[in-house]
Amino acid sequence: MRVLVCTCKGKIQLPKKDLGPNVILEQHDDLCKKKFQIKPDEKVVIAGCSPTVMEGLFPHATAEYVNLHEHVVLPGHGIEKAWDLITAAVAKLEHVTPVTTRVFPIKHKEVIVIGGGIAGIEVTSQLARNGITVTMIEQKPFLGGTVAQLDRLYPEGTPYGHTLMPQIGNMLQNDTSRIYTNAEVTGVTGTVGNYTVSLHTHPRGVIECTNCGKCADVCPVEVDDAGKMRKAIYYEPTYPDIYAIDFDTCTRCGECVKVCEGKISLDEKGIDKEIQAGAIVVATGLAWYDVARVEEYGYKRLDGVMTTLEFERAVTSGRLNPKKIVFIYCAGSRDSKHLLYCSKICCFLGLKEAKLVVDRFPDVQVYIAAMDMRSSGTFEYLYNTLRERGVSFIKGKPSEVFQRNGNLVVRTEDLYTNELLEIEADTVVLSSGFTPDTQTFNKLGVRLEHDFPILFENASLGNMELPRGIFTAGAATFPAGVRDALIDARKAAFSVVNLFHQDKIEMQQPNAVVNEDLCSVCRMCIGTCPYGAISIVEDKIHVDETLCMGCGICAITCPSYASQLEGFNPAALSSHIRALVRQGDILALLCKWSAYNATDRAAYDRVAYPQNVRIIRVPCSGAVDISHVMDALQNGAKGVLIGGCYPNACHYARGNFRAKAREQILRINLDLLGFNKNSVRLEWIGKDEARKFASIVKEMNK
Amino acid sequence: MIDLKNADVNFKWEIIKHEGGEQLLKCFGCSDCAASCPVRYFDERYNPRKIIRLTLLGLKEQVLSSPFLWFCAHCHACTERCPQGIPVAELINAIKNYAVENGFCPEGYKVQFDLLKKLGRLYEVEDFDLKKRQKLGLPPIDKTIPEVVKILEYTGIEKVVKR
C-alpha cells in the first residue's frame, strides 16, 4: 500500500512514524502536478486537496482520498489531525477489496428502436442521418402511434398529417433503417454494446397490394376502432402503403381474397427473428388509463360517456353530433385509487377537443368541469379563446354521472359559487390520464417507480439515461405532446451517437460483489437495490454489472456481510471509524454527493467548526449501518451525524429514504443498549450549505 | 369575511392527533365530498368541504360552534370518492370528538345523555305505553335498564359531556 502525501507548500510536515508493515509513505511537494504509475489493483491513500479535485487528477478506483487541504490546512486545525486522518484511511484500505476494471466492447453499432410513433420515427431519422443502422419495431400494422389516431394536434389545431407525414418522409429518405410492423419484442438479453433482441412478427395477411381498396368494400366485418368505424381489412394513410388484416376480428370468410388485385393470404404464419444491436431506444409512447375503473363516471355502463380519444375520432368522422357536452377532467388522475400523478397533457388535450367541437358545431353547449385547470405556458391563450367562445368552466371534481329521463346528468359542486350543480347533457367526455407501456420496460429489466422509468423524475441524475445502453424517447419517458416528444427523441438520438463514438466502455466504478460462501440467499438486497440490479440466477444472488451504480446500500443491508461493494464495505467502514474516533469526538458520516461538499465549502468560506469533528466520506447516506454508529459511540463519540442529500435529490434515487427508515430502528436500538438515543442525527445538507453543517456540529458539540 | 386574526394555527395539528383526523392535511379542496354528500342534497348549508377548509384555516370557534357539524349521517360516500384517500366521515367524527372535549356539545346530546343516565333508555316508558302494549297483546317492558346506566358510568362519558 502506498500513501502519497502532499506537503501543501510546506504546511504539512508529517512526523517520521511507522504506518505499519507494507505501507510506504511518500511525501511530495505539489502532488497534483506530478504523475504516478499506479497499478490497477494497488491500494493507494492520496492525501492532498479535496477528493472532488483529486478524483479527477488521480482517477484510481481503489484509492482512499484524505482531504488535508480543506479539512486541516484551511480550517487551521492541528497537524495531529492530519496524521489521524491518514492512519484511519490506511486502516480502512486494509479491509477493502480492490475495484476491478470492467470493459464492455461495443460490438454492434446498430440500434433497435421499439415503437414507431412520432418519437420513434424522429429517433430513427436522426440516427440514420448519422449513418447508424436502425431497426424499428412497431406493434401495429401501421406507423404513427397515438398521433395517427388523432385528427388535430394542439395548440393550433394542425391536422396530424402535417406533422407526421414529413417525419415519415425524412425517415424513409435514408435506406439504412429496417422497419418491422406488426412485430413484438419477446425477449432481450445482453449488455450495452451487445444486445440480442428476439422479436415475433405477426402475419399481416396482405402480401402484395395495389391499394385499390376493393377488399375493404367487400369486407362484412365492421369494427369500432376507438370511436371510428373501419373494416377488418383496413388501411391507414401512414406507412407502409399496404392494407392489413386485423386477425382479432376477421372471420376468415374469404371475400377479400376473391376481389384482390394483389395477393392476400389468410393462413400466413408469424416469423420469429433475432436482431443484435449495441443500444436500444424505447419509444413505446403512452397508454390511455382505463377510465372504466373510475366506476362513478359510468364509462362502458352508460351510453354517451366516452374518452377523449373516442370523442375526437367520433366527432371528426361524423358519427357524433353532440348538442350539450360535459368534459370531466382528471378522471382517474391525481387520485389515490387510480393514477397518483398529473399526466401533464390531458388538460391541453381536453381544451383542444372543446375547441374542435365549438369550431364544428356553433350551437353546441360545452361545460368543462375541472378541479384545476393546468393550462401552463402558451396554452393559456387557448383557455382564453375558449372562454370567449362561450365554453363554461366549472371548478370542482364531479362526484358522479347517472342517467335521468334518457339524459346523462353530471353532479358536481361549483366551487366558484359554492352551490351544488347538476348538468344534463347528451355526451360526457372523460379526460383520462396516461401510463407508459410498462410491459416493454419489464422485458428490458428497467426498474419503474410510479410506473415511469426511475431515472426520469430525479433531477439530480441529470442525463436521464437509463442503465448504459437503453434510452427512452418521447412519451415513454413521461406523457408528452408532439413537440416535447420530438425534443426528447432528439435527446435519445444524441445519447446513442455519443455512445457509438467509443469502441468500448471502460468502467472503473465500484460494483457490488457477492461472496457466495457467506450468502444465505435471504433476498434482502433485492428489495433494497434502487436500480433493480440484483436478481436470482440459478438459486444464487446475481449482480448485474451494467445496472449497479455503486451506492453500497446492499452491502449495508446484507445481514451476513456477503454483499460487498468494491472499495467500500461495512468492515472497512468499521475499522475506519474505530481508527479515527476518540473520546469526546463527533463523527460525521457524510454523503459524497452533497454533505461532504458542504465541508469543502466551509473551508473556502472560512466557516469554523470544532476540530473534534471527524469527517468520513461515504458513497450514500443509505450506506451507513446501525453497527457503524455503535462503533463510534463505543469509542466514546459524543454524537454521530449522518448527512445526506435532500429528499428526492438522492444521487442513488432512493438512498436517503433508506437512511431515514433506518434512523427509526437505530434510535430504538440505541435506547435498548443504554446509549443516548438523541446522540444520532440524520440531516439533509446540500452541497453548499456550509453554515448549516457548522451549526449542526456546533450544536452537537455542546 | 373570514377574519384570520382570531385563527388558531394549532387547531389543525390538534385535529390530526385525534383518531380519524390523521389525513386532514391531504385535502386539496376538489369538492368531491361536497358533491357526493346526500345530506347536502337536502340541506345545502351542510358542506363537508367547508368544514375541512375552515379547520385548515384554524377558525376553531366557527367550526366547533356550528350546528351543521352534527349533520353528517356517516354514509361514507365522501370517504369512498375522496381522490386523496381521506376518510372524510372519520375526519368529521374526529372534529366532533374534539368539539365535545372542548365543551361544544349540542344541547340535544346532553338531554339524550341525561335520559340514558336516568333510565338506561333514550325514550321514557310510562304507564300509558304499557297499557297500550297490553291492549296489543305485547309483553310489558322494564321502565329502566340498570345495566346500561352502569356501562355509562364505567365509560366515564359524564366528565366529557358535562364539561
Interface residues (C-beta under 8 A of the other chain):
Chain A: E296 C330 R334 D335 S336 K337 M371 K395 G396 K397 P398 S399 E400 R411 T412 E413 L415 N418 E419 L420
Chain B: F28 G29 C30 S31 D32 A34 A35 S36 R40 Y41 E44 N47 R49 K50 A77 R81 C82 P83 Q84 G85
